[in-house]
């Protein structure tokens, strides 16, 4: 290992040094509050003599700045202290000559240069005391070996990119009391749902939980939109951690309408059935509460119970102080700007402010966002931001950027917060045309130039499966834009005309159902898209979705039938399969369908969810479909779905009653009753089958025994035995730094 300690702020560096020297000398090292014995960062007693420690991070200043400070300030402090023994530690690399020079400054208090510790010495001590290394999360997580392990445990593509970004951001992370609580929930239940208000730190906590488990050889899977992707790479018996940020999205109506609630609960069951899986989710408190209130699936599962839920409600004053201090340290702010925060201990006003949250702290300490503010206006900017947090994007959005940038950001927001580069490029040029935006300056307004201008201020660009994706830099951008434009029908219409994605239509209907957009606007926008032929060259899903919104208006029936006929003649994959079946049912008699081969082409080689299975079955029943290939494909999906459902419930079996483990001459002997375990499996299968329409199962000659026979009892027992030997989370990682020093001590400038 070879740390440069740049990921630690100066106070974190002091804690690390005290921890290391405690291990080296076998003594408890004390720390002191600000103002008590200047020049003392720690002390211990050896043979009755007081030993004084002094730590200097100085990673930003360098060796020359360090020596200047030692000669001008620290030397006089040490002379005044007259310690029996003085030990000096710095994070800077030191040569033999450097150590001699530092020793000479503090002679006779530093007896020899062995009492001067530099970067190389600290790395040697960390190698000697690895338990100290792991106790300091931010340091340990940046080691070369851990970084290699983290990246190797990420699924290639978006997950790898996301994990890399999380690791880069981790230097600003401050462990609060919520961190050990989160780990405890995961230890017990394998599932963690983190809820809280916007900006409180849900995502940051979740990301660092994922980072920790990735370093412990868990494969990391970032879920962006749907659990379908996660299900496809779920590997039984393999260590995997699945991360679903903002799992209900911005609107719970969309989640419930699209059966995401049922999907999430089933995936939770699946996770709990495998002791080597972890599932971490986040949601805004109001969205989660509303989602639970409107979802019988969530209510029945009692998804809010303490078993899974960690609600981040507030931060104690010291945690607030550490977050502020850490952001200042890594901000790149000039000393003049930092002085404005320290003046008259103004940092207390920030820490105690009723609107304090980590996201606001990030904003007020971000150099890029305060570039146009002069030093003497900085405190006014801080107070204004804290007083009116909803306006944090206003100046940046309206004044500091042009209409081209605003249009680009609007497209991403109304596409649900992410969009492919190819789609965004087309949409960008279309909205410029529709909005008649004129280039009144000589600067470039092409997509590449504008996207580069918006990147890192409003948006981010990353690679996923060989494609570039644009996402929002911060979720609060979406809140601002929605509040700004959701009542402007003309603007909304142009935005959604420009966006040719099915994702944008889902966003539109969600905003309507949530009353964020006037519900009548949804119909008007869809009519405008349809009437002006914006559907023509777009995907089947897009056309079906728009047609589905217009079924109550007979004026559009002929146009809808043309869309359906086109799909029947040239079938292709359709995500909006249930909406398509609904339209097909309405216009079935007029379409004069000769055979159902197109249905087979639409459903073959795909996984139908529960709603799609029921809709397809009802369609077949209603119109007496007899095409055997379609029926066989449906039967395969029913069987697969029942088996998958059964496997998620196998964890309900208490195998301790049927498995006996004994030891003969040190060898493990395992006996288990296969028949009794199979009886338990049959009982669970019977309960699942009761939830399905009996005539559906009877019609397709469902053979329960076939499904049960595919359950591997030996593997079930093997997983159970593995769970008995699964090691616990390392408890020492939950250790928080002790609150030996108060807030003023934390902000003491050395």
LOTOR-106064 format. One record per residue (C-alpha): x, y, z. Coordinates in Angstrom, 3 decimals, decimal comma. Layout:
LOTOR-106064
       xx       yy       zz
        X        Y        Z
...
This chain:
LOTOR-106064
       xx       yy       zz
    0,000    0,000    0,000
    1,086    3,591   -0,533
   -1,425    6,145    0,751
   -0,913    9,866    0,230
   -3,760   10,543    2,730
   -5,333   13,103    0,384
   -8,795   11,578    0,915
   -8,707   12,525    4,606
   -9,272   16,008    5,955
   -6,878   17,263    8,630
   -9,062   16,178   11,579
   -9,537   12,705   10,122
   -5,778   12,538    9,662
   -5,299   13,383   13,358
   -7,665   10,588   14,400
   -5,787    8,140   12,199
   -2,412    9,148   13,634
   -3,632    8,844   17,223
   -5,046    5,411   16,402
   -1,782    4,253   14,791
    0,460    5,515   17,593
   -1,837    3,951   20,174
   -1,153    0,620   18,484
    2,571    1,316   18,074
    3,242    2,299   21,697
    0,468    0,247   23,293
   -0,834    3,374   25,015
   -4,128    5,252   24,902
   -3,552    8,565   23,134
   -5,653   11,466   24,453
   -6,974   14,330   22,336
   -7,929   17,783   23,594
  -10,446   20,491   22,866
   -9,425   23,663   21,062
   -7,499   26,197   23,099
   -6,067   23,799   25,673
   -2,275   23,713   25,307
   -1,683   25,072   21,793
    0,473   22,813   19,679
   -0,887   19,596   21,220
   -2,884   17,179   19,068
   -2,480   14,250   21,460
   -0,548   12,918   24,389
    0,221    9,768   26,336
    2,463    8,841   29,257
    5,508    6,606   29,030
    7,515    5,745   32,179
    5,751    8,584   33,960
    6,771   11,137   31,310
    4,274   13,120   29,259
    4,696   12,525   25,499
    3,221   15,216   23,206
    2,070   14,529   19,635
    1,727   17,114   16,894
    0,074   16,246   13,533
    0,334   18,356   10,381
   -1,570   17,207    7,281
   -0,344   19,986    4,955
   -1,152   17,930    1,866
   -2,228   21,141    0,140
    0,767   23,284    1,174
    3,759   21,031    0,600
    7,049   20,709    2,440
    8,235   24,328    2,076
    4,970   25,629    3,516
    5,237   23,135    6,375
    8,793   24,182    7,321
    7,838   27,863    7,182
    4,913   27,217    9,540
    7,023   25,150   11,953
    9,720   27,847   12,214
    7,356   30,825   12,483
    4,599   29,406   14,729
    4,966   25,891   16,065
    8,483   26,204   17,461
    7,426   28,898   19,951
    4,447   26,816   21,086
    6,683   23,840   21,823
    9,233   25,971   23,705
    6,369   27,233   25,858
    5,133   23,676   26,489
    8,591   22,281   27,362
    7,519   18,655   26,829
    9,691   15,800   28,098
    9,256   14,107   24,735
    7,849   15,480   21,460
    6,722   13,431   18,445
    5,984   15,114   15,114
    3,851   13,502   12,361
    3,028   14,752    8,875
    1,255   13,245    5,864
    3,972   14,590    3,568
    6,748   12,306    2,272
   10,017   12,992    4,095
   13,619   12,276    3,161
   16,322   11,623    5,788
   17,444   15,235    5,330
   13,864   16,482    5,840
   13,584   14,578    9,121
   16,889   16,016   10,340
   15,710   19,523    9,482
   12,455   19,083   11,427
   14,351   17,586   14,371
   16,700   20,568   14,441
   13,748   22,999   14,614
   12,408   21,268   17,748
   15,717   20,405   19,439
   15,998   19,384   22,278
   12,356   18,231   22,497
   12,689   15,797   19,593
   15,492   13,534   20,753
   16,206   11,888   17,374
   14,725   11,794   13,892
   12,955    8,499   14,675
   10,374   10,655   16,454
    9,578   12,371   13,146
    7,019   10,401   11,112
    6,361   11,042    7,430
    4,117    9,494    4,774
    6,353    6,422    4,324
    6,436    5,719    8,076
    2,649    5,917    8,354
    2,224    3,481    5,472
    4,592    1,047    7,189
    2,546    1,296   10,390
   -0,687    0,694    8,469
    0,840   -2,464    7,007
    1,844   -3,546   10,509
   -1,598   -2,749   12,006
   -4,218   -3,613    9,327
   -7,040   -3,400   11,873
   -6,346    0,351   12,149
   -6,548    0,674    8,371
  -10,000   -0,944    8,223
  -11,324    1,211   11,074
  -10,752    4,294    8,923
  -13,257    3,704    6,140
  -12,326    6,576    3,814
   -8,677    5,583    3,875
   -9,212    1,852    3,543
  -11,729    2,175    0,714
   -9,113    4,033   -1,383
   -6,357    1,415   -1,114
   -5,156   -0,078   -4,384
   -6,104   -3,624   -3,406
   -9,594   -2,598   -2,298
  -10,123   -0,452   -5,412
   -9,153   -3,396   -7,612
  -11,543   -5,617   -5,693
  -14,351   -3,047   -6,038
  -13,993   -2,601   -9,797
  -13,640   -6,348  -10,356
  -16,916   -6,843   -8,502
  -18,948   -4,523  -10,718
  -20,978   -5,718  -13,672
  -19,382   -4,263  -16,802
  -21,102   -1,207  -18,233
  -23,265    1,178  -16,219
  -22,715   -0,574  -12,861
  -18,940   -0,367  -13,268
  -19,145    3,316  -14,170
  -21,512    4,031  -11,281
  -19,311    2,242   -8,755
  -16,279    4,183   -9,976
  -18,165    7,469   -9,488
  -19,306    6,400   -6,011
  -15,720    5,657   -5,034
  -14,569    9,089   -6,247
  -17,313   10,799   -4,235
  -16,614    8,800   -1,081
  -13,955   11,256    0,132
  -16,784   13,675    0,987
  -18,741   11,028    2,863
  -19,102   11,367    6,631
  -20,211    8,332    8,611
  -23,169    9,258   10,820
  -25,136    7,160   13,304
  -27,246    5,909   10,390
  -24,332    3,924    8,939
  -24,082    1,253   11,674
  -27,889    1,119   11,875
  -28,035    0,408    8,144
  -25,464   -2,367    8,420
  -27,405   -3,915   11,285
  -30,616   -4,053    9,228
  -28,745   -5,698    6,351
  -27,154   -8,253    8,673
  -30,592   -9,313    9,889
  -32,727   -9,092    6,759
  -30,570   -8,756    3,593
  -32,862   -5,897    2,511
  -32,556   -2,184    3,341
  -34,961    0,593    2,326
  -33,576    4,058    3,099
  -36,167    6,834    3,158
  -35,876   10,520    3,911
  -36,546   14,005    2,645
  -34,768   15,350   -0,471
  -31,121   16,205    0,195
  -30,867   14,489    3,591
  -28,268   11,954    2,396
  -30,221    8,810    1,424
  -28,307    8,180   -1,777
  -24,925    8,968   -0,219
  -25,513    6,471    2,588
  -26,770    3,823    0,155
  -23,798    4,342   -2,161
  -21,271    3,882    0,616
  -23,059    0,768    1,882
  -22,742   -0,604   -1,672
  -19,096    0,428   -1,794
  -18,367   -1,434    1,423
  -20,019   -4,664    0,248
  -18,343   -4,450   -3,154
  -15,011   -4,351   -1,353
  -16,096   -7,554    0,414
  -16,422   -9,400   -2,910
  -20,107   -8,752   -3,552
  -20,885   -8,231   -7,237
  -22,502   -4,788   -7,651
  -25,602   -4,363   -9,848
  -27,017   -0,858  -10,323
  -30,727   -0,969  -11,232
  -31,716    2,058  -13,293
  -35,336    1,555  -14,362
  -36,604   -2,002  -14,057
  -35,927   -5,097  -11,984
  -36,050   -7,184  -15,153
  -32,366   -6,492  -15,790
  -31,466   -7,466  -12,225
  -33,465  -10,681  -12,475
  -31,623  -11,672  -15,626
  -28,230  -11,576  -13,862
  -29,389  -12,928  -10,499
  -27,066  -15,878   -9,824
  -28,109  -18,190   -7,049
  -25,374  -18,770   -4,486
  -23,193  -15,881   -5,758
  -22,457  -12,840   -3,596
  -24,393   -9,970   -5,203
  -25,618   -6,575   -4,025
  -28,439   -4,906   -5,960
  -28,911   -1,146   -5,702
  -32,170    0,583   -6,701
  -31,990    4,345   -6,088
  -35,363    6,147   -5,886
  -37,149    2,853   -6,588
  -40,632    4,404   -6,733
  -39,437    7,195   -8,996
  -40,836   10,680   -8,708
  -44,399    9,382   -8,708
  -45,915    6,403   -6,940
  -48,873    6,247   -9,368
  -46,593    5,108  -12,176
  -45,015    2,479   -9,935
  -48,364    1,026   -8,930
  -49,915    1,186  -12,415
  -46,923   -0,615  -13,913
  -46,990   -3,259  -11,154
  -43,590   -2,110   -9,867
  -44,877   -2,566   -6,305
  -45,573   -6,253   -6,902
  -42,283   -6,656   -8,732
  -40,310   -5,080   -5,879
  -41,977   -7,245   -3,207
  -41,319  -10,408   -5,210
  -37,692   -9,435   -5,706
  -37,365   -8,787   -1,965
  -38,659  -12,320   -1,353
  -36,163  -13,649   -3,846
  -33,305  -11,810   -2,147
  -34,315  -13,152    1,255
  -34,339  -16,696   -0,116
  -30,599  -16,475   -0,893
  -28,277  -15,734    2,020
  -25,619  -14,335   -0,356
  -27,768  -11,517   -1,735
  -28,317   -7,929   -0,554
  -30,882   -5,418   -1,815
  -30,518   -1,680   -1,091
  -33,276    0,756   -2,098
  -33,967    4,447   -1,514
  -37,141    6,518   -1,689
  -38,292    9,954   -0,684
  -40,394    9,751    2,465
  -43,536   11,323    0,999
  -43,403    9,098   -2,086
  -42,916    5,957    0,010
  -45,772    6,843    2,374
  -48,127    7,634   -0,531
  -47,033    4,522   -2,395
  -47,726    2,322    0,615
  -51,071    4,018    1,162
  -52,210    3,338   -2,413
  -50,614   -0,082   -2,878
  -52,290   -3,124   -1,361
  -49,158   -5,133   -2,237
  -46,915   -2,844   -0,172
  -49,461   -2,704    2,644
  -49,851   -6,477    2,817
  -46,081   -6,900    2,856
  -45,891   -4,145    5,470
  -42,940   -2,712    3,595
  -42,625    0,162    6,074
  -41,974   -2,058    9,066
  -38,689   -1,685   10,926
  -37,511   -4,974    9,470
  -36,342   -3,195    6,302
  -36,761    0,532    6,801
  -34,169    3,091    7,833
  -35,724    6,534    7,956
  -33,230    9,407    7,935
  -35,060   12,184    9,751
  -32,366   14,453   11,121
  -28,677   14,749   11,853
  -27,252   15,597   15,251
  -25,292   18,897   15,497
  -21,894   17,209   15,493
  -22,695   15,176   12,377
  -23,886   18,384   10,706
  -20,626   20,045   11,679
  -18,510   17,188   10,293
  -20,385   17,265    6,976
  -19,880   21,026    6,647
  -16,197   20,835    7,622
  -15,524   17,978    5,221
  -17,158   19,799    2,306
  -15,153   22,945    3,044
  -11,914   20,933    3,184
  -12,478   19,278   -0,209
  -14,189   22,262   -1,866
  -11,195   24,075   -3,318
  -12,522   27,341   -1,857
   -9,896   30,038   -1,407
   -8,900   31,030    2,121
  -10,688   34,366    1,659
  -14,004   32,617    1,048
  -13,437   30,164    3,903
  -12,750   33,166    6,167
  -16,331   34,324    5,527
  -17,625   31,087    7,085
  -15,203   31,233   10,032
  -15,797   34,922   10,798
  -17,470   35,197   14,234
  -17,944   31,409   14,086
  -20,666   31,757   11,464
  -20,436   28,020   10,837
  -22,699   27,612   13,885
  -25,461   29,490   12,005
  -25,178   27,069    9,098
  -25,148   23,999   11,355
  -28,182   25,163   13,374
  -30,234   26,430   10,413
  -33,676   24,827   10,130
  -33,156   24,172    6,402
  -29,769   22,486    6,817
  -29,227   19,389    4,718
  -26,142   17,855    3,060
  -27,284   18,797   -0,444
  -27,415   22,488    0,461
  -23,970   22,213    2,026
  -22,706   20,789   -1,263
  -24,169   23,772   -3,104
  -22,809   26,523   -0,879
  -19,282   25,039   -0,947
  -19,149   24,174   -4,668
  -16,591   26,438   -6,363
  -18,168   25,908   -9,788
  -21,525   27,286   -8,584
  -20,210   30,378   -6,847
  -17,851   31,435   -9,617
  -19,668   34,734  -10,198
  -19,854   35,685   -6,516
  -17,272   38,003   -4,944
  -15,781   37,255   -1,538
  -17,767   39,879    0,395
  -21,059   38,607   -1,053
  -20,358   34,971   -0,230
  -21,961   34,976    3,220
  -25,027   36,711    1,800
  -25,201   33,945   -0,832
  -24,991   31,273    1,890
  -27,753   32,864    3,970
  -29,958   33,318    0,903
  -29,514   29,698   -0,146
  -30,363   28,395    3,327
  -33,360   30,713    3,617
  -34,794   29,811    0,193
  -33,479   26,345   -0,688
  -36,009   25,927   -3,511
  -34,283   28,754   -5,392
  -30,834   27,138   -5,482
  -31,091   26,442   -9,209
  -32,875   29,644  -10,190
  -29,912   31,956  -10,757
  -27,785   29,234  -12,321
  -30,613   28,119  -14,617
  -32,093   31,458  -15,659
  -29,168   33,906  -15,510
  -25,928   31,972  -15,844
  -27,088   29,788  -18,761
  -28,827   30,315  -22,086
  -32,002   28,953  -23,681
  -30,076   26,184  -25,436
  -28,782   24,766  -22,160
  -32,205   25,147  -20,537
  -33,834   23,269  -23,412
  -31,335   20,430  -23,138
  -31,944   20,093  -19,393
  -35,733   20,226  -19,877
  -35,577   17,330  -22,325
  -33,716   15,142  -19,823
  -36,055   16,060  -16,955
  -39,227   15,326  -18,921
  -37,748   12,094  -20,205
  -37,664   10,880  -16,623
  -34,143   11,988  -15,702
  -32,116    9,972  -18,226
  -31,889    9,606  -22,000
  -29,625    8,039  -24,625
  -27,271   10,401  -26,440
  -28,692    9,563  -29,858
  -32,242   10,312  -28,685
  -31,192   13,498  -26,895
  -29,375   14,794  -29,973
  -32,464   14,388  -32,185
  -34,721   15,893  -29,522
  -32,382   18,857  -29,015
  -32,466   19,941  -32,650
  -36,224   19,348  -32,825
  -36,977   21,585  -29,823
  -34,761   24,361  -31,190
  -36,877   24,220  -34,342
  -40,209   24,135  -32,490
  -39,270   26,883  -30,020
  -37,724   29,044  -32,766
  -34,650   29,625  -30,620
  -32,331   32,140  -32,260
  -28,559   32,260  -31,838
  -27,942   35,924  -31,061
  -24,301   35,411  -30,105
  -21,284   34,144  -32,002
  -20,819   31,107  -29,753
  -21,439   27,577  -30,998
  -24,933   26,187  -30,359
  -24,508   22,683  -31,739
  -25,374   19,711  -29,531
  -21,772   18,823  -28,657
  -20,951   22,369  -27,514
  -24,153   22,838  -25,504
  -23,998   19,414  -23,853
  -20,370   20,118  -22,864
  -21,482   23,438  -21,353
  -24,276   21,770  -19,373
  -22,200   18,793  -18,206
  -21,200   18,840  -14,524
  -23,453   21,841  -13,877
  -26,805   20,252  -14,691
  -26,128   16,916  -16,380
  -23,742   13,950  -16,470
  -22,657   11,741  -19,372
  -21,656    8,128  -18,859
  -21,375    4,944  -20,876
  -23,782    2,023  -20,648
  -23,566   -1,041  -22,897
  -21,570    0,798  -25,578
  -24,040    3,734  -25,555
  -23,684    7,121  -23,910
  -26,406    8,102  -21,448
  -27,218   11,552  -20,077
  -28,575   11,894  -16,542
  -29,214   14,788  -14,174
  -26,345   15,970  -12,013
  -28,678   16,215   -9,025
  -32,318   15,108   -8,416
  -33,256   18,580   -7,179
  -32,795   19,886  -10,741
  -35,878   17,895  -11,701
  -37,864   19,384   -8,796
  -36,943   22,893   -9,934
  -37,716   22,342  -13,625
  -41,039   20,623  -12,940
  -42,109   23,469  -10,688
  -41,015   25,989  -13,320
  -42,677   24,546  -16,422
  -45,488   22,132  -15,501
  -48,194   24,767  -15,906
  -46,990   25,915  -19,333
  -48,970   23,847  -21,850
  -47,233   25,348  -24,895
  -43,771   24,612  -23,505
  -44,780   21,102  -22,413
  -46,263   20,299  -25,812
  -43,068   21,288  -27,611
  -40,938   19,305  -25,174
  -42,959   16,098  -25,599
  -43,212   16,534  -29,369
  -39,438   16,738  -29,439
  -39,018   13,695  -27,230
  -39,850   10,612  -29,253
  -39,369    8,119  -26,433
  -41,817    5,840  -24,665
  -40,096    6,861  -21,450
  -41,223   10,464  -21,939
  -44,838    9,327  -22,302
  -44,638    7,379  -19,053
  -43,256   10,500  -17,411
  -46,086   12,608  -18,831
  -48,883   10,325  -17,588
  -47,204    9,980  -14,192
  -47,040   13,747  -13,809
  -50,702   13,944  -14,756
  -51,839   11,279  -12,289
  -49,806   12,907   -9,554
  -51,468   16,263  -10,329
  -48,060   17,781  -10,974
  -49,243   18,487  -14,520
  -52,891   19,379  -15,154
  -54,469   16,042  -16,075
  -56,292   17,603  -19,045
  -52,898   18,633  -20,442
  -51,917   14,979  -20,826
  -54,783   14,318  -23,239
  -54,157   17,567  -25,130
  -50,457   16,817  -25,585
  -51,178   13,261  -26,780
  -53,775   14,622  -29,237
  -51,293   17,161  -30,552
  -48,634   14,476  -31,050
  -51,126   12,228  -32,838
  -52,744   14,919  -35,004
  -49,440   16,332  -36,204
  -48,084   12,901  -37,187
  -45,329   12,801  -34,587
  -46,067    9,073  -34,144
  -45,372    7,987  -37,708
  -41,706    6,970  -37,546
  -41,568    6,175  -33,856
  -41,488    2,797  -32,115
  -44,443    0,434  -31,796
  -44,428    1,056  -28,050
  -44,708    4,806  -28,585
  -47,575    4,442  -31,069
  -49,440    1,952  -28,872
  -49,059    4,170  -25,801
  -50,450    7,236  -27,600
  -53,279    5,197  -29,165
  -54,211    3,820  -25,737
  -54,770    7,391  -24,463
  -57,237    8,085  -27,289
  -59,504    5,006  -27,202
  -62,449    6,958  -25,766
  -62,593    9,186  -28,882
  -64,181    7,495  -31,920
  -62,594   10,069  -34,240
  -59,302    8,223  -33,897
  -60,493    4,633  -34,235
  -59,431    4,316  -37,899
  -55,947    5,645  -37,134
  -55,611    3,274  -34,195
  -56,656    0,309  -36,337
  -53,990    1,232  -38,894
  -51,351    1,098  -36,122
  -52,621   -2,292  -34,937
  -52,740   -3,687  -38,463
  -49,151   -2,589  -39,045
  -48,034   -4,503  -35,927
  -50,015   -7,604  -36,940
  -48,432   -7,625  -40,394
  -44,897   -6,985  -39,119
  -44,735   -7,984  -35,433
  -41,775   -6,917  -33,303
  -40,913   -6,774  -29,597
  -43,372   -4,600  -27,627
  -42,870   -3,601  -24,012
  -46,373   -2,132  -23,848
  -47,804   -5,594  -24,466
  -50,798   -5,272  -22,100
  -51,862   -1,967  -23,699
  -51,527   -3,595  -27,125
  -53,763   -6,517  -26,049
  -56,310   -4,065  -24,671
  -56,433   -2,199  -28,012
  -56,578   -5,512  -29,874
  -59,575   -6,572  -27,773
  -61,420   -3,309  -28,467
  -60,913   -3,416  -32,247
  -60,751   -7,205  -32,728
  -63,904   -7,546  -34,861
  -62,854   -4,763  -37,250
  -59,340   -6,114  -37,793
  -60,449   -9,439  -39,354
  -57,490  -11,366  -37,962
  -56,892  -14,508  -40,046
  -54,522  -16,245  -37,625
  -52,664  -15,533  -34,385
  -49,116  -16,189  -35,598
  -48,230  -12,550  -34,921
  -48,962  -13,168  -31,217
  -46,392  -15,936  -31,072
  -43,812  -13,619  -32,679
  -44,583  -10,977  -30,056
  -44,247  -13,263  -27,018
  -41,628  -15,830  -28,017
  -38,256  -15,608  -26,281
  -39,493  -13,129  -23,698
  -40,555  -13,197  -20,067
  -44,204  -12,271  -19,499
  -45,006  -10,766  -16,126
  -48,085  -11,707  -14,104
  -50,270   -8,972  -15,596
  -49,276   -9,887  -19,164
  -49,957  -13,590  -18,526
  -53,460  -12,812  -17,280
  -54,170  -10,369  -20,120
  -53,011  -12,847  -22,767
  -55,027  -15,672  -21,165
  -58,160  -13,501  -21,128
  -57,622  -12,574  -24,774
  -57,303  -16,266  -25,730
  -60,417  -17,190  -23,711
  -62,446  -14,289  -25,086
  -61,763  -14,977  -28,755
  -61,312  -18,759  -28,604
  -57,760  -18,693  -29,899
  -56,672  -22,230  -30,819
  -53,201  -21,628  -32,268
  -51,174  -24,237  -30,423
  -47,851  -22,368  -30,670
  -49,398  -19,403  -28,846
  -50,968  -21,626  -26,206
  -47,705  -23,528  -25,701
  -45,770  -20,280  -25,262
  -48,299  -19,065  -22,707
  -48,051  -22,409  -20,897
  -44,252  -22,092  -20,715
  -44,623  -18,633  -19,152
  -47,180  -19,835  -16,609
  -44,922  -22,699  -15,587
  -41,865  -20,439  -15,372
  -43,778  -17,848  -13,364
  -45,095  -20,421  -10,875
  -41,650  -21,948  -10,432
  -40,086  -18,529   -9,906
  -42,812  -17,693   -7,374
  -42,217  -20,976   -5,577
  -38,454  -20,439   -5,353
  -38,903  -17,016   -3,765
  -40,952  -18,579   -0,963
  -38,621  -21,485   -0,191
  -36,889  -19,392    2,485
  -40,099  -19,757    4,534
  -39,176  -23,393    5,234
  -37,433  -23,817    8,573
  -34,861  -26,414    7,540
  -33,466  -26,670   11,064
  -36,376  -29,060   11,773
  -35,390  -31,436    8,966
  -31,580  -31,152    8,772
  -29,338  -32,758   11,382
  -25,636  -31,851   11,537
  -23,280  -33,987   13,653
  -19,551  -34,568   13,880
  -17,733  -37,908   13,881
  -13,996  -37,732   14,613
  -14,050  -34,098   13,467
  -15,830  -34,838   10,171
  -19,155  -33,144    9,506
  -22,081  -35,554    9,015
  -25,308  -34,206    7,495
  -28,636  -36,079    7,463
  -31,899  -34,635    6,178
  -35,414  -35,860    5,517
  -36,037  -35,327    1,796
  -39,694  -36,394    1,964
  -40,615  -34,006    4,761
  -38,857  -31,114    3,033
  -40,745  -31,973   -0,169
  -44,018  -31,913    1,764
  -43,209  -28,364    2,866
  -42,464  -27,400   -0,755
  -45,815  -28,873   -1,860
  -47,632  -26,933    0,866
  -46,103  -23,647   -0,336
  -46,940  -24,506   -3,957
  -50,577  -25,167   -2,988
  -50,818  -21,721   -1,380
  -49,389  -20,055   -4,511
  -51,742  -21,900   -6,862
  -54,742  -20,687   -4,847
  -53,997  -17,133   -6,033
  -54,425  -18,114   -9,702
  -57,765  -18,541  -11,499
  -58,485  -22,281  -11,297
  -59,898  -22,423  -14,821
  -56,661  -20,949  -16,174
  -54,551  -23,731  -14,664
  -57,057  -26,416  -15,578
  -57,333  -25,221  -19,179
  -53,590  -25,522  -19,669
  -53,256  -28,875  -17,893
  -50,981  -27,455  -15,229
  -49,005  -30,251  -13,601
  -47,850  -29,066  -10,186
  -45,641  -32,112   -9,765
  -43,545  -31,069  -12,778
  -42,753  -27,731  -11,167
  -41,990  -29,256   -7,767
  -39,716  -31,913   -9,281
  -37,528  -29,132  -10,668
  -36,766  -27,890   -7,143
  -33,367  -29,249   -6,100
  -33,729  -30,335   -2,453
  -29,998  -31,088   -2,180
  -29,147  -27,575   -3,303
  -31,710  -26,159   -0,867
  -30,011  -27,964    2,025
  -26,549  -26,973    0,778
  -27,543  -23,282    0,775
  -28,929  -23,671    4,284
  -25,651  -25,183    5,522
  -23,679  -22,386    3,843
  -25,795  -19,793    5,649
  -24,799  -21,322    8,997
  -21,151  -20,606    8,207
  -21,633  -17,176    6,622
  -19,328  -14,713    8,433
  -20,772  -11,630   10,071
  -20,053   -8,095    8,954
  -16,837   -6,820   10,482
  -18,111   -5,062   13,576
  -15,125   -2,737   13,777
  -16,246   -1,005   10,583
  -19,275    0,341   12,394
  -17,029    2,221   14,818
  -17,597    5,968   14,815
  -14,924    8,475   15,735
  -15,455    9,436   19,363
  -16,838   12,894   20,047
  -13,858   13,896   22,166
  -13,816   17,345   20,649
  -16,729   19,722   20,192
  -17,722   21,691   17,123
  -15,328   24,584   17,766
  -12,488   22,106   18,120
  -13,451   20,592   14,775
  -13,293   23,999   13,105
  -10,105   25,066   14,893
   -7,670   26,230   12,198
   -4,138   24,992   12,655
